[in-house]
């Protein structure tokens, strides 16, 4: 181990023997290993000390520190800091855990943001039942903008929860200013705020790095049996905070904001009751709170109405008045919710009655309802099938269920209905054919004579369906019983390959019929012409003679918001003026990948057809998106960027190791990605070999006839559908660059092949 590790992880341990192994394992199992782990046994009466010694005996990175008497989490952390030698200090409570890949992400962000004094990252709360919910911080942890920055540039960081374990601290900064934790509870208050106020450089990491455990029987106060008087420690902690402000006059302008934070905190302790503050002590606590509000009152700056009410109530100093007014406010809010709920109930009751009456009428064999992605526009396989219905079964009237903002994408030949409307439920009740790539409304009652066709949306690389039961971050509270009830209504499920068939039938174990006919949304790749490609590029503004790269990353289940994994501006600078990047964010996010779009960096997030974007591009850059399976049908280069594969695999899980069976070149970081394009290996023989093997496995049926097969089998009842065109006989439309001499790219001379190209072709 390096004599000066990058990170010193300090874990105070008191009465957490049931969780301590998991906590320490979450540190030691990280791919990032340049660390020391300091476990401080706070004279715990259980087995925490023995666990610390056991782990230290088998891993030289671990040091066990034993205190002679119980001192509390603050002094325990101080004891750990006395032994720390790392560049950065990180704190982790003994019943919390680091998320997979967290330390590598923190290390990378610290490096790229210029070694800030403090790095603030996100966390998620894990309940005793195992449910994980990410903390909601809006955009306060965004990584956009300059880094590092000062607190004056991002004052919203002071409104985050004041805890020690959602940050990394530069040890030299902490020692220079002699920061230490006080004794008592609420010890994070006089640590967190002075640290943030004093730091000359700050950075943020928009990623869940810590899973904070919410104990079934409450907080440390209950766990330590000190729920009576220890709540009064909060006053001494704020005394320490405001004393720090007084000792450092340059921080005086932060006093109004910190005063409001104190008011919120004291009101929260005072009004929650129960174990948070015993009933017999509430009046005394309120009197002390009133005195603190008077002592540290600092007017100035905008104050929300709720904060003003809290301050006014604390100034009253009467616990009975406080409780009565608080109860009245809750009653008013409750009445408002009741009125809104009653209106929703009446409307919902009317819709249910309408739907029930419509189900008494005959099913119409000449009607079909289509939908994609829970109410989005005309896209994916349902769109290809709607067009095929009108072509091969022209007697069927089609309806499309989409939210109003997507109605402009629908063809004039189909009737548009809005989800949740009476017309929508009429269509669901009367149409014989129901086609979607997700489930329809959960209130759907499938009738005898109706046919529900589930198209899915892509070949599964990431885990799906029942395979998410042990992946809470990815499942996001999925009701698996409801999931199975939905799949029980499916009559047909489309599959593009044998891999998809085996996955769907296992993770959605319902009695449907699988149709291995190919993916209808990919028909356009075989049917399109070079004229279509030229027209699409012109519409997108791709300059003549350019090499257009479609960058389409997938979403991360372990992230709250979108983070650009590539510096697209830098890539364009390195590759030169011949390249253009079409950047498309995943539909889960509401924002584009880049805010600095220009002639060579085109934001195509809002484009209604990803298939058209594929046709307009010359190559695909992605990470783990299922788009790679569709794009392979074009037989154009695909480059995989998988710098966070371990984190993605840990959070979501995959069905095979993409690194061992990729559709083309694999870049582990941005520099390798640039090298792959600069040397021309993205379109070389090695890339072609990998793509051929990938197409053979995942593209056996996508020959341009998938939609026709489905209509002939499901609607027309034909058991003999058009036969499949072999891969060798297919001729997908070539890219624009493929038709130019040299593929439209001059490579950098003298470049040696990258590491991925030197490996032997895997079977």
DRENTORLO-712318 format. One record per residue (C-alpha): residue in one letter; y, z, x. Coordinates in steps of 0.001 Angstrom, whole numbers, plus 500000, padded with zeros to 6 digits. Layout:
<bafis>
BAFI   type        v        w        u
BAFI      A        Y        Z        X
...
</bafis>
This chain:
<bafis>
BAFI   type        v        w        u
BAFI      X   500000   500000   500000
BAFI      X   503489   499201   501220
BAFI      X   505319   502282   502591
BAFI      X   508223   501442   500281
BAFI      X   506824   500235   496970
BAFI      X   508897   498199   494560
BAFI      X   508449   500607   491643
BAFI      X   507951   504338   491317
BAFI      X   506470   505062   487883
BAFI      X   506917   508727   486909
BAFI      X   504765   510189   484127
BAFI      X   505339   513787   482942
BAFI      X   502216   515163   481254
BAFI      X   502004   518078   478856
BAFI      X   499321   518417   476161
BAFI      X   498545   514700   476156
BAFI      X   495016   514741   477538
BAFI      X   493787   512511   474698
BAFI      X   496238   509765   475702
BAFI      X   496787   510229   479428
BAFI      X   493890   508036   480583
BAFI      X   495188   505130   478497
BAFI      X   498720   505706   479770
BAFI      X   497730   505691   483439
BAFI      X   495354   502756   483005
BAFI      X   498197   500734   481463
BAFI      X   500081   501210   484748
BAFI      X   497263   500697   487222
BAFI      X   495757   497682   485442
BAFI      X   499003   495688   485643
BAFI      X   498753   492451   487649
BAFI      X   501849   493673   489485
BAFI      X   500507   496136   492099
BAFI      X   503485   496973   494334
BAFI      X   503972   500420   492841
BAFI      X   503350   504112   493169
BAFI      X   502381   506246   490193
BAFI      X   503550   509863   490187
BAFI      X   501872   512027   487533
BAFI      X   503593   515372   487007
BAFI      X   501367   518017   485424
BAFI      X   503914   520195   483610
BAFI      X   501605   523254   483722
BAFI      X   499717   521717   480814
BAFI      X   497104   524086   479330
BAFI      X   494708   521218   478590
BAFI      X   493040   518740   480949
BAFI      X   496131   516768   482019
BAFI      X   496110   518206   485539
BAFI      X   492442   517424   486068
BAFI      X   492932   513875   484780
BAFI      X   495834   513367   487192
BAFI      X   493712   514595   490127
BAFI      X   490781   512427   489084
BAFI      X   492887   509263   488913
BAFI      X   494638   510090   492204
BAFI      X   491263   510523   493936
BAFI      X   490189   506977   493118
BAFI      X   493507   505118   493558
BAFI      X   495695   505593   496607
BAFI      X   498771   504507   494665
BAFI      X   498614   507660   492528
BAFI      X   500072   511051   493434
BAFI      X   499435   514147   491312
BAFI      X   502192   516783   491258
BAFI      X   501445   520159   489667
BAFI      X   504201   522496   488444
BAFI      X   503531   526236   488504
BAFI      X   505089   526798   485072
BAFI      X   505962   524684   482067
BAFI      X   509489   523349   482560
BAFI      X   509787   520564   479963
BAFI      X   510005   516791   480351
BAFI      X   513408   516780   482095
BAFI      X   512536   519026   485067
BAFI      X   509103   517368   485235
BAFI      X   510764   513979   485714
BAFI      X   513062   515513   488335
BAFI      X   509997   516766   490205
BAFI      X   508583   513262   490124
BAFI      X   511826   511792   491478
BAFI      X   511662   514132   494475
BAFI      X   508451   512364   495532
BAFI      X   509552   508816   494629
BAFI      X   510005   506199   497359
BAFI      X   510190   502968   495319
BAFI      X   513161   500668   495024
BAFI      X   513267   501271   491269
BAFI      X   512382   504281   489110
BAFI      X   510561   503856   485805
BAFI      X   509649   506667   483423
BAFI      X   506739   506674   481003
BAFI      X   505751   509519   478694
BAFI      X   502149   510639   478999
BAFI      X   501178   509351   475561
BAFI      X   502937   505970   475903
BAFI      X   501718   502775   477582
BAFI      X   503091   499761   479382
BAFI      X   502549   496430   477650
BAFI      X   500365   493906   479522
BAFI      X   502377   492106   482183
BAFI      X   505377   494392   481689
BAFI      X   505875   495352   485337
BAFI      X   505741   491749   486528
BAFI      X   508288   490797   483875
BAFI      X   510552   493675   484933
BAFI      X   510172   492734   488604
BAFI      X   511001   489093   487902
BAFI      X   514025   489969   485794
BAFI      X   515329   492464   488366
BAFI      X   515095   489794   491053
BAFI      X   516659   486980   489052
BAFI      X   519521   489200   487844
BAFI      X   520568   490280   491329
BAFI      X   519049   493773   491719
BAFI      X   521127   495567   489049
BAFI      X   521631   499327   488979
BAFI      X   519902   499504   485586
BAFI      X   517668   497083   483689
BAFI      X   517255   497742   479938
BAFI      X   514132   496383   478231
BAFI      X   512677   496615   474740
BAFI      X   509895   498763   473314
BAFI      X   507670   498910   470267
BAFI      X   506594   501911   468249
BAFI      X   502860   502418   467886
BAFI      X   501819   504596   464954
BAFI      X   498804   506898   464979
BAFI      X   496952   504246   462942
BAFI      X   497491   501623   465648
BAFI      X   500204   499602   463889
BAFI      X   502845   498304   466307
BAFI      X   506417   497571   465240
BAFI      X   509029   496291   467660
BAFI      X   512330   498113   467722
BAFI      X   515121   496152   466057
BAFI      X   518088   495531   468338
BAFI      X   519496   492275   466975
BAFI      X   520790   490434   470048
BAFI      X   521754   493432   472148
BAFI      X   518966   492714   474621
BAFI      X   519568   488983   474807
BAFI      X   519193   487493   478270
BAFI      X   521795   484837   477586
BAFI      X   525087   485054   479432
BAFI      X   525853   486333   482916
BAFI      X   523564   488789   484693
BAFI      X   524175   491280   486011
BAFI      X   527100   492438   483892
BAFI      X   529144   495584   483330
BAFI      X   529006   497860   480312
BAFI      X   532474   496671   479295
BAFI      X   530933   493231   478746
BAFI      X   528094   494536   476559
BAFI      X   529170   497919   475026
BAFI      X   526503   497518   472350
BAFI      X   523954   498882   474829
BAFI      X   525355   502351   474112
BAFI      X   524162   502049   470519
BAFI      X   520528   501740   471589
BAFI      X   518307   504763   471339
BAFI      X   519147   507084   474297
BAFI      X   515755   507334   475979
BAFI      X   514753   507209   479631
BAFI      X   511621   505070   479316
BAFI      X   513198   501768   478202
BAFI      X   514942   501184   481532
BAFI      X   514353   500609   485223
BAFI      X   516770   502420   487564
BAFI      X   517616   501493   491137
BAFI      X   516649   504620   493082
BAFI      X   519520   504332   495572
BAFI      X   521963   504269   492622
BAFI      X   520374   507355   491040
BAFI      X   520380   509312   494310
BAFI      X   523915   508284   495238
BAFI      X   525247   509745   491991
BAFI      X   522810   512692   491968
BAFI      X   521612   512017   488426
BAFI      X   519094   514557   487186
BAFI      X   517573   515466   483844
BAFI      X   518554   518802   482286
BAFI      X   516096   521277   480855
BAFI      X   515498   521626   477126
BAFI      X   514841   518975   474515
BAFI      X   517072   515982   473757
BAFI      X   517229   515816   477546
BAFI      X   517670   512041   477495
BAFI      X   521217   512300   476075
BAFI      X   523037   513625   479192
BAFI      X   520925   511302   481357
BAFI      X   521119   507984   479510
BAFI      X   524809   507815   478676
BAFI      X   526162   508859   482113
BAFI      X   523754   506450   483813
BAFI      X   524907   503510   481671
BAFI      X   528579   504468   482004
BAFI      X   528358   504777   485790
BAFI      X   526269   501689   486531
BAFI      X   528287   498932   488162
BAFI      X   525686   496302   487283
BAFI      X   523394   496051   484272
BAFI      X   520829   493534   483064
BAFI      X   518600   493175   480017
BAFI      X   515049   492006   479438
BAFI      X   514273   490770   475945
BAFI      X   510636   491776   476022
BAFI      X   508524   494669   474771
BAFI      X   507527   496524   477929
BAFI      X   506619   499949   476523
BAFI      X   504525   500933   473537
BAFI      X   505956   504263   472385
BAFI      X   503450   506368   470482
BAFI      X   504510   508076   467253
BAFI      X   502177   511072   467087
BAFI      X   500507   511729   463737
BAFI      X   501798   515302   463685
BAFI      X   505247   514504   464942
BAFI      X   507239   514775   468114
BAFI      X   507156   516866   471232
BAFI      X   508882   519662   469336
BAFI      X   505884   520148   467078
BAFI      X   503389   519412   469804
BAFI      X   504842   522214   471943
BAFI      X   505232   524652   469085
BAFI      X   509004   524944   469606
BAFI      X   510300   523544   466330
BAFI      X   512577   526476   465434
BAFI      X   515326   527076   467984
BAFI      X   514879   524196   470407
BAFI      X   516772   521820   468104
BAFI      X   519899   523730   469039
BAFI      X   519511   522360   472578
BAFI      X   521174   519187   471310
BAFI      X   524568   520943   471413
BAFI      X   524192   521924   475052
BAFI      X   523119   518387   475916
BAFI      X   526278   516913   474353
BAFI      X   528320   519590   476143
BAFI      X   526886   518213   479387
BAFI      X   527696   514647   478351
BAFI      X   531337   515308   477488
BAFI      X   531761   517471   480587
BAFI      X   530661   514444   482589
BAFI      X   533302   512366   480802
BAFI      X   535985   514955   481571
BAFI      X   534951   515055   485239
BAFI      X   535285   511277   485471
BAFI      X   538626   510288   483866
BAFI      X   537930   506572   484322
BAFI      X   535259   506932   481608
BAFI      X   537650   508421   479040
BAFI      X   537891   505180   477028
BAFI      X   534204   505558   476081
BAFI      X   534784   508912   474399
BAFI      X   535369   507597   470816
BAFI      X   532116   505636   470847
BAFI      X   530155   508552   472299
BAFI      X   531690   510872   469723
BAFI      X   530420   508613   466950
BAFI      X   527000   508543   468565
BAFI      X   527010   512352   468596
BAFI      X   528008   512522   464919
BAFI      X   525173   510176   463976
BAFI      X   522714   512191   466040
BAFI      X   523743   515595   464671
BAFI      X   523761   514328   461082
BAFI      X   520312   512877   461591
BAFI      X   518926   516177   462886
BAFI      X   520656   518120   460120
BAFI      X   519599   516034   457131
BAFI      X   516025   515083   457876
BAFI      X   514722   518597   457360
BAFI      X   511079   519515   457614
BAFI      X   509805   520029   461136
BAFI      X   512966   518436   462566
BAFI      X   515017   521510   461559
BAFI      X   513526   524541   459767
BAFI      X   515237   525373   456484
BAFI      X   516371   528842   457516
BAFI      X   518265   527440   460503
BAFI      X   520041   524533   458798
BAFI      X   523203   526395   457784
BAFI      X   523620   527794   461300
BAFI      X   522989   524347   462785
BAFI      X   525625   522805   460516
BAFI      X   528215   525380   461545
BAFI      X   527525   524597   465195
BAFI      X   527753   520866   464438
BAFI      X   531131   521369   462761
BAFI      X   532393   523200   465853
BAFI      X   531194   520395   468122
BAFI      X   532855   517748   465967
BAFI      X   536139   519644   466158
BAFI      X   535803   520187   469911
BAFI      X   535021   516619   470864
BAFI      X   536824   514732   468116
BAFI      X   538038   511413   469540
BAFI      X   539694   509010   467091
BAFI      X   539970   505370   467910
BAFI      X   538130   502129   467359
BAFI      X   536494   500774   464191
BAFI      X   534208   503159   462329
BAFI      X   531692   502162   459682
BAFI      X   532088   503757   456276
BAFI      X   528782   505566   456624
BAFI      X   529845   507068   459958
BAFI      X   533127   508266   458426
BAFI      X   531184   509932   455617
BAFI      X   528886   511635   458099
BAFI      X   531828   512995   460058
BAFI      X   533564   514217   456909
BAFI      X   530424   515970   455731
BAFI      X   529888   517664   459072
BAFI      X   533530   518839   459031
BAFI      X   532951   520496   455657
BAFI      X   530504   522825   457326
BAFI      X   528698   523639   454076
BAFI      X   525012   522930   454143
BAFI      X   524726   523009   450338
BAFI      X   527613   520548   449972
BAFI      X   526105   518326   452596
BAFI      X   522725   518279   450911
BAFI      X   524270   517709   447470
BAFI      X   526486   514834   448608
BAFI      X   523664   513317   450596
BAFI      X   521395   513563   447575
BAFI      X   524113   511973   445421
BAFI      X   524484   509106   447869
BAFI      X   520749   508589   447886
BAFI      X   520759   508679   444085
BAFI      X   523513   506041   443939
BAFI      X   521649   503811   446347
BAFI      X   518503   504454   444395
BAFI      X   520120   503470   441109
BAFI      X   521379   500272   442693
BAFI      X   517907   499498   443944
BAFI      X   516460   500316   440535
BAFI      X   518873   497891   438819
BAFI      X   518097   495136   441315
BAFI      X   514415   495878   441043
BAFI      X   514585   495764   437256
BAFI      X   516219   492339   437389
BAFI      X   513538   491113   439761
BAFI      X   510877   492653   437542
BAFI      X   512195   490895   434448
BAFI      X   512402   487568   436260
BAFI      X   508974   488071   437791
BAFI      X   507541   489018   434438
BAFI      X   508985   485887   432897
BAFI      X   507506   483720   435657
BAFI      X   504104   485383   435311
BAFI      X   504145   484816   431578
BAFI      X   505197   481185   432069
BAFI      X   502454   480647   434659
BAFI      X   499857   482240   432403
BAFI      X   500839   480022   429487
BAFI      X   500754   476919   431695
BAFI      X   497227   477803   432770
BAFI      X   496131   477537   429117
BAFI      X   497004   473844   429172
BAFI      X   494644   471194   430599
BAFI      X   494564   470387   434296
BAFI      X   496201   467017   434969
BAFI      X   493935   464797   437099
BAFI      X   496890   462545   437873
BAFI      X   499006   465180   439632
BAFI      X   498998   466588   443162
BAFI      X   501147   469289   444756
BAFI      X   501891   469319   448493
BAFI      X   503508   471905   450766
BAFI      X   503887   472565   454482
BAFI      X   504676   475714   456416
BAFI      X   505464   477885   453378
BAFI      X   508241   475756   451890
BAFI      X   509531   473651   454749
BAFI      X   510164   469927   454530
BAFI      X   508128   466742   454606
BAFI      X   506002   467185   457712
BAFI      X   502586   467700   459276
BAFI      X   499303   466572   457694
BAFI      X   500376   467244   454073
BAFI      X   503142   464646   454538
BAFI      X   500684   462063   455880
BAFI      X   498367   462800   452954
BAFI      X   501141   462575   450351
BAFI      X   501912   459107   451631
BAFI      X   498199   458223   451607
BAFI      X   497848   459485   448018
BAFI      X   500570   457068   446930
BAFI      X   498943   454252   448929
BAFI      X   495257   454652   448051
BAFI      X   495515   456529   444736
BAFI      X   498783   455176   443255
BAFI      X   498001   456561   439819
BAFI      X   498541   460132   441002
BAFI      X   502032   461605   440675
BAFI      X   502950   463739   443686
BAFI      X   505072   466918   443868
BAFI      X   506383   468597   447029
BAFI      X   507164   472346   447160
BAFI      X   510060   472947   449540
BAFI      X   513057   475223   449790
BAFI      X   516348   473550   448796
BAFI      X   517604   473216   452376
BAFI      X   514631   470932   453114
BAFI      X   514858   468719   450029
BAFI      X   516721   466023   451948
BAFI      X   513583   465342   454046
BAFI      X   511475   464373   451005
BAFI      X   510830   460756   450011
BAFI      X   512326   459639   446704
BAFI      X   508867   458786   445381
BAFI      X   507762   462432   445209
BAFI      X   509200   465037   442868
BAFI      X   510676   468043   444615
BAFI      X   510069   471592   443315
BAFI      X   511426   474866   444681
BAFI      X   508908   477651   445459
BAFI      X   509157   480471   442934
BAFI      X   510722   478340   440192
BAFI      X   509224   477588   436775
BAFI      X   508696   473954   437797
BAFI      X   506782   475184   440821
BAFI      X   504427   477349   438773
BAFI      X   504008   474557   436244
BAFI      X   502893   472260   439057
BAFI      X   500526   474873   440482
BAFI      X   498997   475461   437063
BAFI      X   498586   471834   435955
BAFI      X   497969   469714   439080
BAFI      X   494382   468926   440003
BAFI      X   495041   468562   443740
BAFI      X   496728   471280   445808
BAFI      X   497341   470336   449445
BAFI      X   498923   472555   452133
BAFI      X   498647   473501   455791
BAFI      X   499167   477186   454929
BAFI      X   498301   479199   451826
BAFI      X   500179   478602   448596
BAFI      X   501842   481424   446674
BAFI      X   499673   484585   446745
BAFI      X   499979   484642   442929
BAFI      X   498061   481365   442747
BAFI      X   495084   481504   440369
BAFI      X   492879   478545   441186
BAFI      X   491524   477035   437992
BAFI      X   488253   475335   437260
BAFI      X   488769   471660   437961
BAFI      X   491439   472167   440609
BAFI      X   490795   471026   444184
BAFI      X   492488   472916   447010
BAFI      X   492661   471022   450307
BAFI      X   493597   473083   453365
BAFI      X   494725   470824   456231
BAFI      X   495506   473550   458845
BAFI      X   498104   472649   461463
BAFI      X   496588   471856   464794
BAFI      X   493613   472611   467000
BAFI      X   493352   476342   467745
BAFI      X   493883   477476   471312
BAFI      X   495159   480916   470327
BAFI      X   493094   483264   468179
BAFI      X   493339   482921   464423
BAFI      X   492150   484502   461177
BAFI      X   489707   487395   461493
BAFI      X   489875   487150   465288
BAFI      X   493306   488822   465055
BAFI      X   491903   492095   463740
BAFI      X   491951   493574   467251
BAFI      X   495304   491964   468122
BAFI      X   497923   494024   466229
BAFI      X   500923   492457   467962
BAFI      X   499778   489026   466837
BAFI      X   498415   490069   463431
BAFI      X   501814   491586   462456
BAFI      X   500401   493580   459563
BAFI      X   498157   490819   458215
BAFI      X   496235   491828   455085
BAFI      X   492818   490513   456065
BAFI      X   491366   491096   452608
BAFI      X   494131   488929   451147
BAFI      X   493514   486371   453899
BAFI      X   489875   486065   452828
BAFI      X   490810   485899   449160
BAFI      X   493043   482957   450024
BAFI      X   490367   481102   451999
BAFI      X   487857   481703   449191
BAFI      X   489975   479328   447085
BAFI      X   489716   476447   449554
BAFI      X   487488   473532   448575
BAFI      X   487999   471424   451693
BAFI      X   489246   472198   455202
BAFI      X   490222   469430   457587
BAFI      X   489089   469484   461197
BAFI      X   490018   467253   464099
BAFI      X   487076   468144   466339
BAFI      X   483917   470234   466636
BAFI      X   485804   473066   468347
BAFI      X   488108   473444   465340
BAFI      X   485202   473317   462905
BAFI      X   483346   476153   464633
BAFI      X   486491   478296   464839
BAFI      X   487627   477767   461225
BAFI      X   484204   478460   459742
BAFI      X   483900   481699   461720
BAFI      X   487404   483133   461295
BAFI      X   487713   482006   457642
BAFI      X   484135   482643   456427
BAFI      X   484402   481169   452916
BAFI      X   482277   478609   451031
BAFI      X   484431   475513   451575
BAFI      X   483418   472089   452886
BAFI      X   484692   471096   456315
BAFI      X   485786   467482   456706
BAFI      X   485654   466385   460362
BAFI      X   487858   463392   459677
BAFI      X   490629   463892   462251
BAFI      X   494152   465132   461708
BAFI      X   496210   462981   459276
BAFI      X   499463   463863   461021
BAFI      X   498198   462053   464137
BAFI      X   497584   458749   462360
BAFI      X   501097   457642   463253
BAFI      X   500279   457701   466966
BAFI      X   497900   454775   466514
BAFI      X   499863   452962   463815
BAFI      X   503333   453066   465459
BAFI      X   504664   450122   467458
BAFI      X   506864   449757   470515
BAFI      X   509691   448780   468168
BAFI      X   509299   452147   466435
BAFI      X   509458   453936   469786
BAFI      X   512630   452079   470797
BAFI      X   514265   452851   467447
BAFI      X   513427   456567   467680
BAFI      X   514796   456843   471219
BAFI      X   518001   455177   470135
BAFI      X   518364   457590   467210
BAFI      X   517900   460556   469564
BAFI      X   520415   459219   472051
BAFI      X   517953   458756   474912
BAFI      X   519668   456465   477466
BAFI      X   518040   453136   478218
BAFI      X   515746   453339   481258
BAFI      X   515426   457154   481143
BAFI      X   512231   459192   481380
BAFI      X   512231   461483   478332
BAFI      X   510368   464792   478679
BAFI      X   509597   466679   475463
BAFI      X   509684   470421   476170
BAFI      X   508025   472321   473311
BAFI      X   506962   475905   474115
BAFI      X   505154   478084   471604
BAFI      X   506245   481534   470414
BAFI      X   505179   484813   472018
BAFI      X   503733   487573   469861
BAFI      X   504927   490145   472389
BAFI      X   508565   489027   472139
BAFI      X   511124   489862   469471
BAFI      X   513279   486833   470123
BAFI      X   513173   483575   471983
BAFI      X   513462   483474   475753
BAFI      X   513772   480280   477762
BAFI      X   510972   480314   480327
BAFI      X   512476   477361   482175
BAFI      X   515960   476707   483516
BAFI      X   516269   473252   481988
BAFI      X   519614   472557   483650
BAFI      X   518137   473284   487076
BAFI      X   515139   471051   486406
BAFI      X   517409   468164   485493
BAFI      X   519517   468701   488625
BAFI      X   516410   468667   490812
BAFI      X   514825   465614   489203
BAFI      X   517924   463460   489086
BAFI      X   519731   461291   486543
BAFI      X   516708   459273   485432
BAFI      X   515307   462234   483457
BAFI      X   516180   463477   479978
BAFI      X   514779   466628   478348
BAFI      X   514221   466880   474591
BAFI      X   514127   470640   473973
BAFI      X   512408   471858   470805
BAFI      X   512196   475552   469938
BAFI      X   509230   476868   467957
BAFI      X   509849   477011   464210
BAFI      X   509335   480803   464193
BAFI      X   512775   481156   465816
BAFI      X   516073   480378   464158
BAFI      X   517923   479316   467292
BAFI      X   517700   476375   469711
BAFI      X   516222   476621   473193
BAFI      X   519534   475802   474804
BAFI      X   523170   476327   473899
BAFI      X   524400   473779   476468
BAFI      X   523063   470516   475074
BAFI      X   524548   467345   476542
BAFI      X   523615   463714   477154
BAFI      X   520553   464515   479298
BAFI      X   519587   467773   477596
BAFI      X   519064   467106   473904
BAFI      X   518341   469883   471407
BAFI      X   515792   468519   468916
BAFI      X   514858   471834   467294
BAFI      X   516110   470735   463890
BAFI      X   514476   467304   463968
BAFI      X   512254   466991   460860
BAFI      X   509305   465236   462567
BAFI      X   507649   466482   465734
BAFI      X   505412   463395   465617
BAFI      X   508466   461165   466034
BAFI      X   509622   463290   468962
BAFI      X   506250   462783   470590
BAFI      X   506520   459021   470109
BAFI      X   510016   458963   471626
BAFI      X   509009   460907   474741
BAFI      X   507269   459793   477927
BAFI      X   505553   463109   478697
BAFI      X   505046   466547   477195
BAFI      X   505822   469873   478844
BAFI      X   504387   472839   476984
BAFI      X   502672   476149   477567
BAFI      X   500155   477145   474882
BAFI      X   501343   475111   471903
BAFI      X   498685   473316   469859
BAFI      X   500965   470284   470106
BAFI      X   499126   469415   473328
BAFI      X   495986   468523   471332
BAFI      X   497950   466126   469128
BAFI      X   499946   464651   471998
BAFI      X   496746   463870   473896
BAFI      X   496060   461183   471285
BAFI      X   498969   459203   472740
BAFI      X   497243   459196   476129
BAFI      X   500544   460107   477770
BAFI      X   500998   462699   480546
BAFI      X   500963   466390   479643
BAFI      X   502111   469138   482009
BAFI      X   501236   472773   481303
BAFI      X   503626   475545   482358
BAFI      X   501715   478837   482217
BAFI      X   503630   481437   484208
BAFI      X   502834   484222   481679
BAFI      X   499235   483298   480874
BAFI      X   497934   486852   481432
BAFI      X   500519   488380   479091
BAFI      X   499949   485719   476442
BAFI      X   496172   486101   476679
BAFI      X   496446   489880   476428
BAFI      X   498750   489806   473397
BAFI      X   497289   486916   471419
BAFI      X   493950   485944   472938
BAFI      X   492652   482398   473381
BAFI      X   489416   480520   472754
BAFI      X   489159   479038   476223
BAFI      X   490913   479300   479567
BAFI      X   493473   476511   479534
BAFI      X   493788   476740   483307
BAFI      X   490141   475722   483670
BAFI      X   490291   472850   481189
BAFI      X   493870   471544   481045
BAFI      X   495069   468211   479639
BAFI      X   496983   467470   482824
BAFI      X   498838   469115   485699
BAFI      X   499294   472888   485573
BAFI      X   502420   474594   486937
BAFI      X   502395   478335   487520
BAFI      X   506154   478520   487928
BAFI      X   509296   476447   487661
BAFI      X   509231   475237   491259
BAFI      X   505700   473903   490850
BAFI      X   506768   472144   487661
BAFI      X   509623   470415   489462
BAFI      X   507276   469463   492291
BAFI      X   504777   467904   489883
BAFI      X   507428   465553   488525
BAFI      X   509201   464928   491818
BAFI      X   505988   463781   493520
BAFI      X   504822   461683   490570
BAFI      X   501597   463659   490151
BAFI      X   502384   464174   486478
BAFI      X   501258   460587   485901
BAFI      X   498792   460247   488799
BAFI      X   495043   459682   488793
BAFI      X   494232   463387   488764
BAFI      X   496365   463879   485661
BAFI      X   494701   460888   484017
BAFI      X   491209   462277   484755
BAFI      X   492059   465644   483236
BAFI      X   493625   464020   480184
BAFI      X   490581   461778   479639
BAFI      X   488228   464754   479619
BAFI      X   490562   466640   477281
BAFI      X   490813   463691   474866
BAFI      X   487060   463241   474794
BAFI      X   486585   466854   473719
BAFI      X   489463   467286   471304
BAFI      X   490406   463815   470010
BAFI      X   487136   462216   468828
BAFI      X   488290   461363   465290
BAFI      X   492047   460747   465489
BAFI      X   491904   456963   465216
BAFI      X   494673   456417   462661
BAFI      X   492401   456526   459608
BAFI      X   492182   460275   458937
BAFI      X   494451   460312   455866
BAFI      X   492644   457350   454327
BAFI      X   489262   459054   454832
BAFI      X   490488   462209   453105
BAFI      X   491834   460381   450043
BAFI      X   488717   458257   449705
BAFI      X   486435   461292   449954
BAFI      X   488393   463931   448013
BAFI      X   490228   461831   445407
BAFI      X   488204   458650   445000
BAFI      X   484843   460351   445521
BAFI      X   483600   457860   448113
BAFI      X   480893   459375   450295
BAFI      X   481016   456499   452776
BAFI      X   484411   456590   454414
BAFI      X   485751   454317   457195
BAFI      X   483791   454763   460409
BAFI      X   485435   456201   463515
BAFI      X   486957   453970   466162
BAFI      X   485689   454964   469631
BAFI      X   488224   456305   472107
BAFI      X   487682   453301   474361
BAFI      X   488739   450945   471563
BAFI      X   491883   452787   470556
BAFI      X   495264   451556   471656
BAFI      X   497969   454130   470926
BAFI      X   501526   452887   471284
BAFI      X   502624   453142   474948
BAFI      X   505639   455146   476029
BAFI      X   508905   453443   476861
BAFI      X   508604   454347   480557
BAFI      X   505025   453029   480760
BAFI      X   506275   449516   480083
BAFI      X   508650   449511   483056
BAFI      X   507679   448798   486682
BAFI      X   506720   452022   488446
BAFI      X   506685   453922   485207
BAFI      X   510430   454366   485325
BAFI      X   510293   456934   488134
BAFI      X   510952   456799   491844
BAFI      X   509059   459631   493484
BAFI      X   510351   461712   496358
BAFI      X   508891   460299   499597
BAFI      X   506892   462496   501930
BAFI      X   505875   465031   499291
BAFI      X   502361   466420   499657
BAFI      X   500238   466871   496541
BAFI      X   500735   470218   494781
BAFI      X   497973   472820   494731
BAFI      X   496657   471830   491307
BAFI      X   496069   468241   492469
BAFI      X   494019   469312   495468
BAFI      X   491417   471058   493323
BAFI      X   488244   469251   492341
BAFI      X   487982   467978   488791
BAFI      X   486357   470691   486740
BAFI      X   483578   469814   484288
</bafis>
